[in-house]
C-alpha cells in the first residue's frame, strides 16, 4: 500500500484540527468505513447475501438511515460465495484508499495559502525537501521561501489583494493559525502591500528581534543580525521588541529601527536623494556606489530605453552593487519619449506597463523614476497617464515604487 508523505500527512492533520467541515467529513468517512468492514465480515461469517448484510449493519449502526427493501422480484436469488465476498472486500478497500487519497489531495489544495513567483534562483523549503520555484507555485503553511543573490520572489495570497515582495538573500516562512496570517522574516528585506485584515486576526510579521501587527497597510521591513528596520508608507503598524516587549506604533511616513537595547525613536522616512548614472559610470559600479555614498545619495537611477533595445550589460551588476551597499536603484524614464514615438495616450500607457514590468523583473529595479519632460502638460495630465501604470505595476511587480520629477535634474 502506498504511504502518504510525512509532510503531507502533518499538513492534513493540521487542516483537520483547524476545520469543523474537515472533522465532520472524517467522521462520516469513518462511519462508511465501519459499515463496509462490518458488512464484509458478516457476509463472510454467515455466508449470506452481501447486500442484506450491509442493510443489517446500517440498521444497527445508523437506525435513522434504515432502508425499506423493495419487493422481491420473481427471480433466482444470488448468494455470495466466499470468493465473491473476498473480491468485494478487496474492491471496497481499494475504493476507500482511492477516496482517502483524493480527500487528502483536496484537503491540501484547500490549505494553499498563496502562490509564489520567482525571478532568479528561488527555492521553497517544505519539511526536509527543497523545491525549486520555476513558475507560479502554491505555498502551504510552514513553507519557507529562500531567495539567492540577485534573485527575488513575489507572493500573492489566495482570495485577497495581499502581496509580498522578497528581495535577494532573504528567508521568509509563512504559516496560518485560526485564519490569521503569520510570517517570520529570518533575514533579508520584505516589502508588503496588505489588504485589510479582520480586527481579531491581524497579520503578524516576526523577525529574530521584533514583531509587528498589521491590520492592512504598506510597509517595508529589513531583518539582519543587528536588528530590524521598519518603514511604513500607508496606514500604521505596531512594532514590538521581543527582548523586553517594548512597543511603539509607527504611522505612515515614518521609520523605526530596533537595535540592541537602545530606546528606539520614530523618524521620518529618509528623503530620496537621487544620483543619475551615465553609461560610462556603469563600467566600474563599485566606484560609482562609493561616490554616491560619499555625497549622501541613497537612490541611483539609469535611463532605460522604452523600445526593445537592451540596456548596457553592466547595468544588472550596478543594480546588485547598489543593493549590497544599502542603496536603491530606479529605472529612469523621460515621459516626452512617448511624444517622440507618435503614440496616443492609451498606446503609450500600454507600452509603459509592459516594458517597465519586464525591466523591473529582469534587472531587479526598486522602482521607476519618471521625468515630466512633456511641454505644457500639467500635473493632472501626468496623474491620468501614470495612474494606470501604477495600478498595473502594483499587481504585476508588487513593491515597486514610482516617483515623478522635473525635467531639469542633473546627473552625478
N, C-alpha and C positions, 0 to 999 in steps of 0.2 A: 504493500500500500504506500502511495506517495505521501511523504511527510510535508507538513507546512513549514515554510521558512520561519526560524525563531523570531526574526524581527516582525514578519507579517503577523505571526501568532500574538506577539505582545501588542502590536497595534490594534489587532482585532479585540483583544481583551479590554484594552483601554476604551475602545469605541463602545463595547457592550456596557462597561461601567458608567459611561457618560450619557448613554441614550436610553430613555424609557422604551422607545419603539424597538430598539435592538433587543432589550431584555425580554420584551413580550414575544418577539419573533423567535428568540431562542427557546423560550418556554413552550411555544406552540410546536416548534420542531421536535422538542424533547417528547411531547405527548405523542406526536405522529410516529416517532421512532419507537416509542414504547408499544404502540398499537401493532406496528409491523412485527416487532420481535415476538410479542406475546402471541400473535396470531400464528406465526410460523411455528412456534414451539407447540402450541395447542394442536395444530393440524397434524404435525408430525407424530405427536404422542397418541392422539385419538384416532388417527387415520380417517379423519372426517374431511368434509368439503372445506377448502381453504376460505372461501367467501363466507361460509357460515361461521367459521372461527373468527374472522375479522369482525362480523356483526356482534358476536357474543362479547368480544373484547371491548367494542365500542359501548355496548350497553353497560358493561361492568365498570369501565374507567370513566366514560363520559355519558351518563344517562340522558343528558339533555340533547345528545346527538343521536338518540336511538332512531333507527330507520325501520319503517314497516315494510317488510319484504313484499314484492309483487306476487300475485297469484302464480302458482307453479304452472309451467307450460307442459302440455302433454308430450314430453319428450324424455329420452333416456337421461337420467341424472349422471353427472360426471363426478367420479370420485378421484380425488388426488392421490396419485401413487407417491411412495417415498421419494422417487427420483424427481417427480414434479415439484414436490414440496421443497426439496433441496435447491432445485433450479429457481423456484420462486424466491426463496430466501436469498440466493446469490444475486438475482436481478434486483431485488429490493435493496440489498446492501449497496450494490453499485449505484443505484439511483440516489440513495442517501448520500454517498460520497460525492457524487457529481453536484447534488443540490448544495451540500456543505461548501464545496469549492466555489460554486457560483456565488453563494451568500458571502463567503469571505471576500471574493473579488469585489462584489458590490459594496460591502461594508468599507473596504479600504478605499474604494473610489469616492465614496461619500465623505470620507475623512480627509480628503485632499484639502489643504488649506489655501494653496496658491500655486502659481506657476513661476518658473524662473527662466530667464533668457540670458544666454552667455555671450559676452564679447571678449574673445580671447580664451585663455585657459581657466575654466571654472569647473569645480567638482562639487559633488554632494556626498557628505559622509552620512550613511544610513546604517547604524549599528556597526558591524565590522566591515561593511562594504564601502568602496569608493566608486562613485558613479560619475563619469564624465558627462558634462552638460553639452550636448551638441545641437539641441533645438529646444523649443519651449517644453519644459519638463515639470511634471507635477511634484509638489512638495508636500510632505506629510509631517505631522507633529514629531518633534525631536530630530528633524533633519538639520544638518549643519552645512552651510554654503561656504566654500573657500575660494577666494579669487587670488590668482597668482600675479606676479609682477607684470604690469602693462595690461591687465585684464580688469573687467568689471562685470557686474551682474545686475539685472533688473528683475524685481519680484513684484508680481501682480496678484493681490488677494482675490479669491473667488467670491463673486456676489457683491462686490463693493469697489468703489474707486479709491483704493488704498495702494499706493505704490512705494516701493523701496528701491533705492539705488545704492549699490555696494561698490566702493572704489577698489583699486588694486591693493593687494596684500591685506585683505580683510578676512575675518572669520565670523560668521553670524549663525546662531542656532535659533530655529523657530519652534514654538510649541503653542498649545492652546489648552486652557483649563476652564471648564464651565462656561465656554463661549468667549472667554477673554483672551486676547492675543498676548503672547509673551515672547520677547526677543532677548537674546543675550549676545552682545557685541563683544567678543573676546579681545579683538584688536582690529584696527582699521578705521574707516570712515563710512558712515551711513547717512544718506540723505533721505528723508521720508516726507511724503505727502499723504496724510492720514485723514480718511473720511470721518465724519462724526461717529463716535463710539457710544454705546449705551452708558448712561451715567454710573451704573453699578458694575460695569465691566470695561474699564479703560484699558488701553494698550499699555503694557509695562515693558520698557526697554532698559535692560541692565547691562552694566559693564563690570569688570572686576572691582571697581571702586565706587560706583554710583549707580543709581537707578532713576528713571524718570517716568512720570504718569502722563499719558497722552489721551486727551478726550477727542481730539480732532484738530490737526494743526499741520504746519510745515516747519521742519527743523532739520538741523544737521548736527551730528554728534561724532566726535573723534575719541577713540579709546587707545591708550598705549600704556606702557609700564609706569609712566609718571602720573597718570590720572585720566581725566575726561574733560572735553571742551564741548559745550553746547551752544548752538546759535539758533535762535527762534526767529523765523521770518513772518509767520502768521499765527494768530491765536496765542496761547500761553501754555507753559509746561511747568510742572512741579518737579524739581530735581532734588534728590536726597543723597547725601554722602553715607555710604554704608558703614564706615568705621564708627561714627557717633550719631547717626540718624539725623544729622543737621539737614534741614530742608529750606529751600528757597524757591519762590515762584518766579519764573523767567517769562516776561511778556515779549510780544513781538518787537523786533528791532534791537533786542539785547542778547548779550552773550554771557556765559558763566563758565569759569574754569575751576575745576576741583583738583588741587594738587596738595598732597600731604595733609597736614593738619591746619594749614593756614585758613583763616576765616575768608571765605570767598565773597566777592562783591560783584554786583551787576555792572556791566559796562556796555556802551553802545556797540553794535556790530561795527567792526573795523571798516572805515570808509575805503571804497575801492580806489586804489591808485594805479593807473594804467601805464603800461610801458609797451609801445608798439614796436615790434621787431621787424627789421628788414631781412631780405633773403640772405644777405651775406652774414647776418648775425646768427643764422641757424647753423653755420659751419662749425662753430665752437659753442654748443649750447651751455656747457657748464660755465664758461666765461661770461656768457650773456646773463645767466641766472645770478652769478656773483655780483655782476654790475647792477642788476635790478635790486638785489637786497641792499647794496650799498646806498642806493638812492631811495630806500624805503618803498619800493614798488612791490605791490602784493599780487598784481594780476598782469600777466603778459598777454599780448594779442598778436595775431598774424592774419593779414588779409588773405582770404581764400577765394579761389575762382568759383563763380557760380555756374559756369559751363561744365563740360565733362573733363576739363583739364585737371590733371593731378597736381596737388601741392608738391613742394620740394621733398625729396626723400628724407631729409634730416628733420622734417617737421615733427614726426612722431617721436624721435629721440629728444627733441627740445621740450615737447609736452611732458615726457616722462621725467626729464631733468627738473622741470619746474615743480612737478608734484613731489618729487623726492626732497626738494628744498622747502616744501610747505607753501608754494605759490600756486595760484590758479592760472589756467591758460584758456583764453577765449578765442574762438574764430571771429575774425573781423569782416564785416560786410558793409559796403557802401551802397545805400539804397538807390542811388542815382543810376546804378548799373542796370536796373530794370528798364529805366527810360531809354538807355543806350541800346537795349535789346529789342526795342519796339514792341513791348508787350503791354497788354492791358492789365488792369489790376488783378483780376482773377487768375490770369495766366502767371503773373509774377508771384502771387501768393502760393500757387501750386509748385512753382519752381523752388521757392524758398523752403517750403515744407519738405519736399523730397530731398533736395540737395543738402540742406543743413542736417536733417536726420541721418543721412548717410555719412557726412563728415564727422558728426559728433560720435557716431558709433565706431568709425574707423580710426579716428585719431584721439579719442578719449578727451575731447574738449569738455571743460567745465561749463561753458556757456557760449553765447553768441553776443558780440558787441556790434550794434548797428550804428552806422554813421548816417545821420539825416542830411545827405547832400543833395536832396531834391529841391531845386529852386522854387520858391513860392509855396511850398507845402507846409501847412501849419501842423500843430500837434494833433489836432483831431484827425487829420488825414493819416498821420503816421499810426495813430491808435487803430484806426479802421484797417490799415494794412497789416499791422503786426499782431493784432488780437487773434486772428485765425491761426497764425504761425505759432503763437504761444500755446494755444489750445492743442494743436497738433503735436508740438514738441513735448508737452506735458504728458500726453498719452503714449507717445512712441519712445521718448527718451526721458523718463521721469528724473527729476533732479537737475535738469539743465536750466541755467539762469539766462535771462535775456536782459541786456542793457541797451540804452539808446543814448547817443552822444551827438555833439555838434560837429560841423564839417571842418573845424579848424584845429583838431587835435594834432599834436606833433609826435614824431617817433623818437625813441630813445637812441 
